[in-house]
Amino acid sequence: MRHQDLLDIGQASDLRSFESGLVRLAGELDFPLVSAVLIVEQPGHDPLAVSVGNTPQDYLASFNSAPDAQRDPVLQQLKKLGRPVIYDQSTYVRERAADLWEHQAHFGYRTGVAVALHLPNHRHFVMGVDRRDALPNDDREVTRLMADLQLVAVHAQDAAVRLLTREQPQLDETMTLTPRELEVLKLTMDGLTAAAISDRLAISTPTVNFHMRNLREKLGASSKHQAVLRALSLGLL
């Protein structure tokens, strides 16, 4: 792994180049699957997560259960540890969660390594790489691999914080959010869909989407989740 590859990830100018660099570097380490997640804890609300990577869409659609996430032994270890966590089938069998491994193994998640970096301001960065084959038997190879992955995570979190939250944004003093836009944004932060916000505010779903488009444009965000993160960093929420 070249030092320049790490710099390219950490200095990525946009999400597309950040994601493609991350996928390419994980592939060079023999992991075809990679995901990076920035989690922002919100007092009084569920944590907000924004992710990049090449996670299969079918897997995302099939794994969306909070109770299962609470049972996942890898996620539970990541909450407590600052070092890489290695997992395989035995990890899940030992914690009586073999069914979770069986489900994700179908999508290529059989053996993996994940690392969590706990950052200031209630933020957490989690990066995981996965593959079908077992890790090398040579301890020296595994140790070198763990060190490489930690280096990737450190450089990747710099880019993730900067690109996903637009760290240290400059607030345009002429930019204001209307009361309705703030309502839409706050309900989005609470996890409501456009349809649910429509019901709550007694407005049409197209009107909700109209307000969200305006919000994204004003906040310079590419998604509704990034709009919430941007607003939080600006002190608008």
C-alpha positions in Angstrom: 0.0 0.0 0.0 1.5 3.3 -1.1 1.5 6.4 1.2 0.2 8.4 -1.8 -2.9 6.2 -1.9 -3.6 7.1 1.8 -3.1 10.8 1.0 -5.5 10.6 -2.0 -8.2 9.2 0.3 -7.7 11.8 3.0 -7.5 14.7 0.6 -10.4 13.6 -1.7 -12.2 16.6 -3.0 -15.6 15.0 -3.4 -17.6 12.0 -2.2 -17.3 10.2 -5.6 -13.5 10.3 -5.6 -13.4 9.4 -1.8 -15.6 6.4 -2.3 -13.8 5.1 -5.4 -10.5 5.5 -3.7 -11.7 3.6 -0.6 -13.1 0.8 -2.8 -9.9 0.6 -4.8 -7.6 0.5 -1.7 -9.7 -2.1 0.0 -9.5 -4.2 -3.2 -5.7 -4.0 -3.2 -5.8 -5.4 0.4 -8.0 -8.3 -1.0 -11.3 -7.1 0.4 -13.9 -6.6 -2.3 -16.4 -5.1 0.1 -15.9 -1.9 2.1 -18.1 0.5 3.9 -17.4 3.7 5.9 -20.0 5.2 8.2 -20.0 8.5 10.0 -22.4 8.5 13.0 -23.5 11.7 14.7 -25.2 11.3 18.1 -28.1 13.7 18.6 -29.4 14.4 22.1 -33.0 13.4 22.3 -32.9 11.8 18.8 -31.7 8.6 17.2 -28.1 8.7 15.9 -27.8 10.0 12.3 -25.6 7.9 10.0 -24.2 8.7 6.6 -22.3 6.0 4.7 -20.2 5.5 1.6 -18.8 2.3 0.0 -19.9 -0.5 -2.2 -22.4 -2.4 0.0 -24.8 -4.4 -2.2 -28.2 -2.7 -2.4 -29.9 -6.1 -1.8 -28.1 -6.4 1.5 -29.0 -3.0 2.6 -32.7 -3.7 1.8 -32.6 -7.0 3.7 -30.8 -5.8 6.8 -32.6 -3.0 8.5 -33.5 -4.3 11.9 -32.6 -2.4 15.1 -33.0 -5.6 17.3 -30.6 -7.5 15.0 -28.1 -4.6 15.1 -28.2 -4.8 18.9 -27.5 -8.6 18.7 -24.6 -8.2 16.3 -21.4 -9.1 18.2 -19.1 -7.0 15.9 -21.2 -3.9 16.4 -21.2 -4.4 20.1 -17.4 -4.8 20.2 -16.9 -1.7 18.1 -18.7 0.4 20.7 -16.1 -0.5 23.3 -12.8 -1.0 21.4 -10.5 1.3 19.5 -8.6 -1.4 17.8 -9.6 -3.4 14.7 -12.2 -6.2 15.3 -11.8 -9.4 13.3 -14.8 -11.6 12.7 -15.8 -14.8 11.0 -18.5 -17.4 11.5 -17.1 -18.4 14.9 -17.6 -14.9 16.2 -21.3 -15.1 15.7 -21.7 -18.7 16.8 -19.9 -17.9 20.0 -22.4 -15.1 20.8 -25.4 -17.2 19.7 -26.0 -15.0 16.6 -25.2 -17.6 13.9 -28.4 -16.7 12.1 -27.0 -13.2 11.5 -23.8 -14.5 10.0 -25.7 -16.9 7.8 -27.8 -14.1 6.4 -24.9 -11.8 5.6 -22.6 -14.6 4.3 -25.0 -14.9 1.4 -23.9 -11.4 0.2 -20.2 -12.0 0.7 -19.8 -11.0 4.3 -18.1 -14.1 5.6 -14.8 -12.8 7.1 -14.2 -9.2 7.9 -12.3 -6.5 9.8 -13.8 -3.4 11.2 -12.5 -0.5 13.2 -14.2 2.4 15.0 -12.7 5.8 15.7 -14.6 7.8 18.4 -14.3 11.5 17.6 -15.1 14.7 19.4 -18.6 16.2 19.3 -20.4 12.9 19.7 -19.2 11.6 16.3 -18.0 8.1 15.5 -16.4 6.8 12.3 -16.7 3.1 11.5 -15.0 1.4 8.6 -15.3 -2.3 7.7 -13.9 -4.5 5.0 -15.2 -7.9 4.1 -14.5 -10.9 1.9 -15.5 -14.6 1.5 -12.1 -16.1 2.2 -10.5 -16.6 5.6 -7.7 -14.3 6.7 -4.0 -15.6 6.3 -2.8 -18.1 8.9 0.5 -16.2 9.3 0.3 -13.9 12.4 2.8 -11.5 10.8 0.6 -11.1 7.8 -2.5 -10.5 9.9 -0.7 -7.9 12.0 0.5 -6.0 9.0 -3.0 -6.1 7.5 -4.5 -4.7 10.8 -1.9 -1.9 10.7 -2.7 -1.1 7.1 -6.4 -1.0 7.8 -6.0 1.3 10.8 -4.0 3.7 8.6 -6.7 3.7 6.0 -9.3 4.4 8.6 -7.4 7.3 10.1 -7.0 9.0 6.7 -10.6 8.1 5.6 -12.2 9.6 8.7 -10.6 13.0 7.9 -12.3 13.0 4.5 -15.6 11.6 5.9 -15.9 14.4 8.4 -15.0 17.0 5.9 -17.1 15.7 3.0 -20.1 14.3 4.9 -20.6 17.2 7.4 -18.7 19.9 5.6 -16.5 20.6 8.6 -16.2 24.3 9.6 -18.8 25.6 7.1 -19.0 29.3 6.3 -22.6 30.5 7.0 -23.9 32.9 4.4 -25.5 35.6 6.5 -28.1 36.2 3.8 -29.2 32.6 3.9 -32.2 31.8 6.0 -34.5 28.9 6.4 -38.2 29.5 6.5 -40.3 28.2 9.4 -41.7 25.5 7.2 -38.3 24.4 6.0 -37.1 24.1 9.6 -40.2 22.0 10.4 -39.4 19.6 7.5 -35.7 19.5 8.5 -36.5 18.7 12.1 -38.9 15.9 11.2 -36.3 14.5 8.8 -33.8 14.5 11.6 -36.4 12.5 13.6 -36.3 9.9 10.9 -39.7 10.6 9.2 -40.1 9.9 5.5 -41.5 12.5 3.1 -44.9 10.8 3.2 -44.9 10.8 7.1 -43.9 14.5 7.1 -46.7 15.1 4.7 -49.2 13.6 7.1 -47.7 15.4 10.1 -47.8 18.8 8.5 -50.9 18.3 6.5 -49.2 19.2 3.2 -48.7 17.2 0.1 -45.7 14.9 -0.4 -44.5 16.9 -3.5 -44.6 20.0 -1.3 -42.4 18.3 1.3 -40.0 17.3 -1.5 -40.0 20.9 -2.8 -39.0 22.2 0.6 -36.3 19.5 0.9 -34.8 20.4 -2.5 -34.7 24.1 -1.3 -33.0 23.0 1.9 -30.4 20.9 0.1 -29.6 23.8 -2.2 -29.3 26.3 0.6 -27.2 24.1 2.7 -25.0 22.8 -0.1 -26.0 19.2 0.7 -26.3 16.2 -1.7 -28.8 14.3 0.4 -31.4 14.9 3.2 -29.1 13.3 5.7 -26.3 15.5 4.8 -28.6 18.5 5.0 -29.4 17.6 8.6 -25.7 17.2 9.4 -24.9 20.5 7.7 -27.7 22.3 9.7 -26.4 20.8 12.9 -22.9 21.9 12.3 -24.2 25.4 11.5 -26.3 25.5 14.7 -29.6 25.8 12.8 -31.0 22.8 14.7 
